[in-house]
Amino acid sequence: MSPVPGPSRLALATRTLVLATLIVHAAWVYLMGRAVRRGQLRRDEAWLDNLYKGLAHRFVTIASRYRGGLIKLGQVASLRVDVIPDSMTAELVRLQDRVPPHPFEEIEHQIRTAFGKGSDELFALIDKDPVASASLGQVHKARDHEGRDVAVKVLYPGVERSVAVDLRMARLALWLFNPFVAPDLLSIHVQIARSIRGEMDYRSEGRAAERVAENLAADPELFAKVRIPRIDWATTSQRVLTMEFIEGDKINDRETLEARDVDVQEIVQTATRAFLHQMFRDYFFHCDPHPGNLLVDLEGRVAIIDFGMNEEIESETMDGIRQNVLAAVTRNDELWVDSMIQIGILREEDREAARELAKLSFDPTYFNLTPSELSEIDFGEYFVKMREHMWMLKSFKLPDGLVSWGRAFSLLYGLAAELAPGIRPLDIIGPYVLGFLQGARPTTSAETAET
């Protein structure tokens, strides 16, 4: 089989030029924003918001056209609420990871390159029309030789080249802006590059799925209501991932689910608990819990799919988060600063400045809370408030895992509020938060029943 080429040199050069003009646009927007903040240019917040939105809209337009790593860059950037204005992140979250499919000949080429065999040898049959197509690869339904339905996820040929260009240009942009902002933008680039390259390693995604399944199995009652696709390692490589095909409906397809007599409220509760288990007990989690990644299978179980975006946070960092929240509750400025240094948000050089800031920034909302009130803390809101104050410190840097953790928590809260308005999200979240802050794992419903 003749090799299927990736993007040509001309296409890559054009991509580089387009991104260079985008960087110039970003520099202009930044300078205008800085002039307004310093009083050198008289404009109101609405004008600034429109400026930021315009830049984000242009990025979304370019990413939707050129695809590849740009869509992923935008999606990851939308998580960086510690660096990017809210008006921009609100626009970036509109990026859809759905693109026109590539010809099956390209997919077949990737399969043969990975295994030295064609799809007709590896599978009993394979559908040439994809069931899903995204920025980095697409998924085809197939049947293995044991008669089981599987999903075959294949990376596009040559996509690494366009992603490499995107990451180089992103690094250039962050290098240009790095001297003018408090966070270390180049460290953020390392984190973004790691995330995107990780999504192009399907072996890593397969291992993540299995790890989440193993962790959730620690709560048998919960795990019985959840489904993680089984990985077929015999037909999985770095660029091809074969997993169990799960037939089901999206968790936000209320009309279809109700027609199946599915209790949407109960399903949302199960999905929320599955992610809270990962985040508050395991510290390793699927960090993109949006409705597109959640299905309800034919047996009424919550199926979690697409483990490309996953994150692990060190226990020491999570211990620091726990101490930080408790310090805010008790107004202990010394503990607050110690926890910020432990987490890696601040360096020792900012200790004294941070202590003074802590005294000013302790929110009365968090003071002298009862255990019940403590369990109702909205971590998403807490991180936003913390970010607003931390920008005043020189060494401020919000670790990548912590950003993903806070963002996933906010998405979960929104999922419950939108799809099951009849329940109080904090009734589900509260026990996990309280258990986490007390330094103990939450009690499962099965254990509660035994007591």
N, C-alpha and C positions, 0 to 999 in steps of 0.2 A: 504494500500500500504506500503510495506517495505521501510524503509528509504534508500535513495541513498547516499552512503558515499562520502565524499570529499577525498582529498589526504590523504594517509595513513601516519602513523608516520615515516615509513621508507622513504617515498617520501619526507616528509618535512625535515627529517634529511639530506638526500642527497642534497636537495636544499640548506640547510644551509651551508653544506661543500663546495659546488660549489661556492657559493657566498663568502665564506671566502677566497678561493683561488683567487677570483677576487679582493678582497680587498687588498690582499698581492701584487698582480700584480700592482694595482693602486698605492700602497705605493712606490713600486720600481720605477715606472714611475715618480712619484712626486719627489722622491729624486734625480733621474737623472736630471730632469728638473731644480731643485733648484741648483744642482751642476754646471750646465751649466750657469745659470744666475749669479752665484757668481764667475765664472771664475775658479772654482775648476776642471772643466772637459771641455776640448776644443772640442766642437761640434758645427756644424752650425744649422741654423733654420730648414733646410730641415730634418736633423737628428731628431730634436725635434718633428717636425710635424709627421714624420713616427712613432715615439714612441707613440705620442698621438693617432694617427689613429689606431695603432695596438691594443691599449687598448680598444678604442671605438668599433673596429671591433669585438673583443672578447666578449664585452658586448652584442652587437647586436646578435651574434651567440647564446650566452647563453639565452638571452631573447626570441629569436625566438623558441628555443627548449622548455624552461620551461614556457613561456607565463605568464599568470596571471598578477600580479602587475609589473613584470619586464618590459613588453612592455610599460606600462603606465609610469613607472619610467624613462625609456629612452626617451619617448616622452616629458615628463615634463622637464627632464634634458636638452633636446635640446633647450629649451626656455631660459635656464639660461646662456645667453651669457655674463652676468656680472661675472660669476664664472668659466665657463668651456671654454677652448681654442676653437677658431673657427674651428680648424682642427678636434676636437672631435665632436662638435655640427653638423658639416657637415655630419659626419658619422652617428650620432644618428638619424638624421631626416629620414634616410632610413628605420627605423623601421616601418614595416607594421602591422597595427592592424587587420590583416586578418589571421585567423587560421582555421584548420580543425574543422568542426562542432562536437558538442557533440551529443550523441544519444538522440532521442526524448523522451525516457523514463525519462531521467534526467530533461528535460524541463517540461514534464508533472508533474513530482514530485514537482517541484518548484511551478507550477501553483496551484496544489491541496493544497500544504502547505500554500500558500498565501491566498487562498480564501475558502478552505474547499470544493471546487468543482473541477471537472475535466474540461479540455478544451472543452469536448463535451457538457457540460452543459452551460458553459459561452459563447460559440460561436456557431453559426450555423454550421460552419466548420472551420478547421484549417489545413494548409498544414504542413505535418510532416517534409518536407525538408526545411531548412532555406533559406531565401533569402540573408542573410548575417550572418557571424560569426566573432566574434572578441575575444579579450583577456579576457574580463570579462563576456561576454554574447553573445547571438545570437538572430536574429530576424526571426519570422515566419509570413507569410501572413495568415490572417484569415478573416472571415466574421461575423459581429455581427448579432443579431436577427432582426435588422431593415434592413438588406440587404446591409449594408455599408462595404466596404473593409477596414480592419484595419491592422496595423503592431503591432505584439506582441513581445516586447523585454524582454527577460528573462535572469536573472543573473544565472550563472552556480552554481550548488550546491557546497558548500565548498570552493568557490573561496576566501572567506574572510580569510581562514586559510593560503593559500599561500601568499596572499597579506600581511597578518600580519607578516609572516616571512620576506618577501621582505623589508617591512618598518623597521623592527627591524635591519636587516643587513645594510640597508641604513643609519640608525641612528648611528650604530656603526662606519661605515666608516666616516661619517661626524664628529663624535665626535673625531676620531683619527686625522683628518686633521684640525680641528677647531683652535688649538693653532697656526698654521703656516700661516694662511691667514687672510687678513683684514676683509672680510665680516663674519658675524655671521652665520656659516653654520648650526648650530642647529636651528636657526630661519627659514632657508630655508627648513629644514626637516619638520618643522611644516606646512609650506605652501604646500609642496609636498604631505604630508599625507592628509591634508585637501582636496586637489584637487582630489586625487585618491579615498578617501572615499566618496567624493561627487559624483563621477561617479558611485558608487555602491548604491546610493540612488536615485531610479528612480522617487520617488515623487518630489525630488528636481529638477530633470531634467525637469519634466512636468511643474513645476511652472516656471522654467526659460523660457521655450518655450512660455508660456502664457504671461509672463512679456514682452518679446521681441515683441510679436505680439501687445500687448497693446501700447507699446512705439512707434512702427513704425506707428501705426494707427494715430498718431499725424500729419503725412504727408499723407493725403488721396490719393494724386496722386501717390506717391511712393508705398504706401501700396497696391494699386490696382494692382501693377505689381509684388507683392511678395506674397508668400504663406508659412505660418507656419502651421505645422500639428496640427490638433485639438486633444486634449487629452481626452480620455475616462476614467474619474475618477472612474467609477463603476468597471472597471476591471484593475485598477492600484493600485499597492502597492509599498513597498520599493524595492522589487525584481522583480516586473513585471510591465512593462509600456505598455499600449495600446494606440495607437495613430492612427490618420487618415493615411491610406496607400496612398502615392502619387506616381502615375505612371508618369515616366518621364525619361529623359536621362541626363547623367552627363554633366555639363557645359563645360567640356573640350573635349567632343565627337563631335568635329567640323563636321566631315563627316555626322553623323546622323542628327545633328541639321540643317545643310545646306540643307539636303535632305527634311527636314520638312519645309523649307523656313523660318527658324528662323534666325533673324539678330543677329549673335553672338556678334557683337560689342555693340549693344543696350542692350543685355542681360548682358554683363559684366559690362556695365555702371550702370545698375539697381542693380546688386549684390553689386558692390562697394559702391554705395550710401546707400544701406541698412545697410551695416556694418559701414560706416562712421557716419551715423545717430546714431547708437548705441554707438559708441566710443566717438564722439565729442559732442553729445547732451544729451545722457542718462547716460553715464558713466557706463552702465551695458551692457555687450556685449558677444556674442558668440565669443570665442577667438581662434577658429580653422577654419578660413575661407579658407580651401583648397578645391580643386575641388571635392573631394570625398563627401563633405558635402553640395554640391550645385547641384541641379537638375533643369532642365527646364521641367515643367509639360506639359501636352497635350494641355493646353491653352496658352502656351508661357510665363507663369509666372516663376519667380525664386523661387524655393522651397529651404528653408534652413532647414536642418535636423541635428539630433544628437547634442543636447544641453547639453551634459554631461560636456563639458569643457566650463564654463562660468565664468565671472569675474565681480566684481563691484569695482569701485574705488571711494573713498570718494571725495566729491566736494572740500574739502580743499586741497587734494593732487593734483587734476586737476588745481586748482587755483595756486598752487605752480609751476606746470609744465609751466603754462602760464607765470608766472613771471620769471621763469628761462630762457625761450627762449627769452623773451623781454629784460632781463638783458644782455644776450649774444649779442643781436642785438645792444643794446645801450652801451655796455661795462661798465655796472654799477656793479662793483665788490661787493658792499655792498648788493644790491638787489639780486645778484646772490647767495651769501652766505645765505641770509635770506630765499630764496626760497628753497635751498637745505636742510636747517634745517626744513622748513615747510613740505616738501615732506617726510622727514624721512630718507633721504639718508645720512645725516651727523648729528652728535650731536654737541651741543654747544661747547664742548671742542676743536673741530677742526676749530673754526671760524677763528682765525688769520691765521692758515696755509692755510685754504681754500681761504682766500682773496688773499694771495700771489700767490697761484696756479691759481686763476681766472685770474689775470693779465697776467700770462704766457700762459694760455690755451685758451683765447678768440680767436676764429678762425676768420680771416679776411673775410671768406666766409659769416659770419652772420652780418658784420658790415655795418651800414648805409643803410639798405635795403629799397627799395620802397615797398609800399603795394603789388604790383604785385609780386615782388621778394620774399617778406615775405611769400606769399601764396605757394611758391615753395619749402619750406623747407622740406627735407626728414627726417621725425622723426626717422626712423630706423637708418639712418646714424648718426643722431645727438646723439642718445643714445649710439651708439658704441664709438663715439669720447669722449663723457662724461665719459664712463666707463674707457677708457684708462687712463684718468687723475685721476679719483677718486681712483684708486688703490693705489695712493700715500698717501692717508689719512687713519688714523687708524680706524675711526668709519664708514667707507663707507659701506653702505648696500642698495642695490637697491630693493625697495619693490616689492613683488611678483606681485601685480596687474599691476605695472608699466612695469615689464618685459613682461607680457602677452600683454599689450596694445601696446608696441613698436613692439613686434613680430607680432601681428595681423596686424598692420599697414604695416609692411614690406611684409607680405604675400599678402595683398591686392594690394600693388604696383606691386608685381611680377605677380599676377593674371591678372591684367590689361595689363601689358607689354607683357605677354606671349600669352594671348588668343585674345587680340585686339590690335595688334601692330599698327594699323592705327590711334589710338587715342593717345593723350597725357594724361597719367594718371593724371598729375598735373592739367589739365583742370577740372577734376572731383574732385580731392582732394583739390585743391586750395581754393575754396569757404568755405569748412568746416574748413580748417586750419586757414584761415584768420578770419573767424567768431569767431572761438575759441579763437584766440589770441587777438581779439578785445573785448572779453568778451560777445559776442552776439551769438545767435543761427544762423546758416546759413539760408539764404533765400531759400525756396523751389521753384521748377520750376513753381508751380502753382501761388505762390505769385509774382514771376517775371512777369508772364503773365498778372496779374492783374494791375501791375504798368506800 
